Amino acid sequence: MIKILKYFFLSIFLSFFIAIVLALIFAREDREWVKCSDEKDLYRYVYDGWKIDKVLKNGDITYTDTGQKLFYKGEYPQIYLSKNDRIKALNFGWRCYYLEGAELNFKKK
């Protein structure tokens, strides 16, 4: 009886293990997350003539265009660059949400 229970639980454990391994192999990558900017991107923009305007780190205070006070809460910094009438914000980290992406692009009015 003990041998039967032993084989039963062993087979259930192996079934779960194989199911998890197959799910990890065949599951698609989460498209919600994209690759962030890195130092190479920053150096490339600086060499192309972009000027660093602002560096936001965790806990820094910034203001919206309507004057609302915002606290930057991010583990990695966000760097604002400008060139002529364009503004670019580089998001650093090991992954970025797809709505923000690796960089945000704006135009001055």
N, C-alpha and C positions, 0 to 999 in steps of 0.2 A: 504494500500500500504506500509506503514511504517513497519507494522508487517511482511509482506512478505520479505521486504529487510532485516529486522532484523534477521529473521530466515535463510535467504539465507547466510548472512555473518557469522552468528553463525555456520551454518553447514560447511561452507568452513574452518573456523578457527578450528573447531573440527576435520575435516578431516586431515588437515595439522598436528595438534597436535598428532593424533593417528598414522599417517604415520611416524612421527619422532620418536615416542616412539617405534613402531614396528621395525624401522630400527636400533635403538640403541640396542634393545633386540636381534635381529637375525643377526646383522652384526658381522662378524668375527673380532677377534683381529688383529691388524696390526702386521704382522710377521717380519716387518723390524726392530722392536725394541725389544731388549732383556733386561733382568735384569742385572744391573751392579754389580760390586763388592761392598762389604761393609766392615765395620770394622772387622767383624768376619773372613772374608777371609784373611785380612791383618794379624790379630793375629795368625791365623792358620799357615800361611806360615812362620811367624817369629818364632813361636814355633817349626816348623819343621826344622829350621836351615837356612832359607833364610835370606840374609843380604840386608838391604835397601841401595841402591846405590844413587838414585836420586829421588827427588820429584819435579814434574813440576806443577807450579801454573800459573794462568792467567797472561800473560805478560812476562813469563820467556823466555830466549833465549836458544836454544839448536842447535846442529849441526848434520847434517846427516853424513853418513859414507864417503861421497864425499866432505865434508867440507862446504856444503851449510848452511847458517844461517836460522833457523826457529824460529818463535815466537809462543809459545804455547798459543792458544786462546781457553780456555775452562772454563766453569763456575766451574767445579769441578776438583780436582787435579788428576794427573796421577802419580803413584808410581812405580818405577823400582826396582825390587828385583833380586838378583843373588845367585846362588848356584852351585858350581863346574863350569861346562861349559854351564849352562843354565841361561837364562835371562827371566824374567817375568815382564810384565807391567800390573798393575791393573788399570782399569778405574772405577772411582767412579761417582756417580750421581744417578738420579732416573730412567734413562733409557739410554741404549747405542745402537748405530746403529749396526745391525747384522754383518757387515763386521769387525768392531773392536771387538765387544763382551765385555764380562766382563773382560777378560784378554787376553793379547797377549803373545805368547811363542816364544822365539828365542833360538838359540844356538850360542855360541862363536866359532869362527873359530880357 
